[in-house]
């Protein structure tokens, strides 16, 4: 798994991490150990780091996501926490990422190959490939007009098409043609 040990001096260099949203009361009245140029505040502990920020996702050369308690996207500054062991190495050349699609909530997220257990058949891709594919999947989940040309249950067909594309190597257009 992750062989590198992350800490306050290296966690911000080419890493992937999913922070968990926590109550701001945990750091209220505490001076941040570091404040970035973009305004994010960091509070270091022996076990991990709190990040108080209004932007998540791509942070400088890192991919940091916030697992929020809110069902909708956060607005404003949110406090997230991650243990040092939650940070994983990131680069654009290795096949480190897989996409999981949740058809019930109509969402899709990418995960680092060392962040959880994946089925043996999971396809891992480089970060740039994953982010391009994730964008297309999210567009297809958000707008179902593309399904009007198919016969049958649109949600089932959409689920089959996106799943096949996410777990295979064929182009999305080729897969769609098979369902026409």
N, C-alpha and C positions, 0 to 999 in steps of 0.2 A: 504494500500500500504506500502511503505517504512516508518517505524516509526522511524528509527534511523537517527540522524543528523550527517552527515559526515563533517569533517573539516581537516585542515592541519595536525592534530595530530593523526587521526584515519582512514583516507581514504585508507591507504595502508595495512589495516589488513582485510583479507578475504572479498574482495569486487569484484563486477562485474561492469564494466563500458565500454561504447563505447565513446571514445574520437573522436572529430571532427578535422580533419586536418585543420590547420590554417597556415597563412603565417609567416615564421620565423621573418620577419621584426617587428612583435609585441613584440618580446623580445630581438631583436638585441641590443647589447651594455648594456643590463641589467645583473647584476650578479645574478646567480641562488640562490634561497633560500636554496637549498639542492642539492647535487650531490650524487647519489648512488654508491655503490661499482662497479656496472656494467657499470657506466658511464652515466646513465640517469640524466638529469638535470630537476629540478622542480622549477617553479616560482609560488608562491602563490598569490592569490588575495582574496578579501572578498567574491567574488561570486564563485570562483573555482580555478582550477589549470591548468597550462600549463606544459606539459611533453615533453621534447626534447630527443628523444631516437631512437636507431636503432633496437630495438626489441619490439614487441607487441604480444599480445596473453596471454601467461602465464608469469606473472611477479611476482616472489617470490610466495606468497600464494594468488595472485589475478588473475582475468581473465579480462584483459584490451585489448580491440580491438580498432583498428584505423579505422575510416570511412574516407577513403582517396578520394581525388579528382581524383586521377589517376585511369584509368581503369585497369591497371596491378598492380601487387604487388609493393609496395614501395621498394626503395633501398637506403641505407644510412640513415642518421638521419632525422627524420621528427618531426615537432612540432604538438602536439595535445592539444586540450583544452576540459575540462569537467567542468560543474558546480558541486558544491557540491551535489546538488540534483540529479545528474545523477548516483551517486554511490549507489549500491544496495548490500545488504548482500549476502554472498556466503558461502556455505558449501557443503560437499560431501554427506550428508545424506538426505537432504530434496529434494523433487521433484520440482526444481526451474527453469528448462530449457526446452525449446522447440526448435526444428529445423525448419527453413524455407528454402525450396528449391526453387531456381529461375531457372526454366528449360530454360528460354530464354537466360540467361547469363551463364548457366551451373555452378552455384555456390550454396553453402549452408552455412548458418550461424546459430549459436545458439543465443537465446535471453533469458534473464531473464524474468520470468513470470510477474514481475512488471515493465518491461521496455516499454511495449506497450500493446495495446489491441489485444487479441487473440480471434479467433472464439471459441465458447463454446465447440466444439469437440476436441480442442487441447489436445494433450497428453504431459504432463510434466514428465520429468525424472530427476534422480539425475545427478550431474555433471559428474561422471565417466561413467554412462550409455550413457549420451548425447554425450560425446566426443568420445567414441568407435563407436557409431552409425554414428556420423558426419564423422568420418574417412572413414567408409565403403561407405557412400553416396558419398563423394567426389571422392573416387576411382572409383565408378560406373559412376559418371558424367564425369570423366576425360577420361576413357577408355571404349568405347562401345563394345569391343569384346565380352563381356558377352551376348550381345543381338543377336549374330549370330544364336543361336539355336531356336529362336522364329520366328513364321510366322507372317506376317503383318508388319505394319509400326513400325520400331524399336524404333523411338523416342517416339511414343505414348505408346508402350508397356513398355518401360523403365520408362516413367513418371508414368504410372499406378502402376507398381511394386514398385517403390521407394516411391510413395505417400502412398500406402497401408501399406508399412513397417514402414514408418515414423509416421503414424497416428494410428497404431494398435499394437497388442501384438503378432501376429503370427511371426514365424521366417521368415527370408528372403527366405530361401530355400523352405519352404512350399508355399509361395506366388508365387515364380518362377515356381514351379511345376504346379500350377493351370493354368499358361499361356502357358505351353508346348502343 
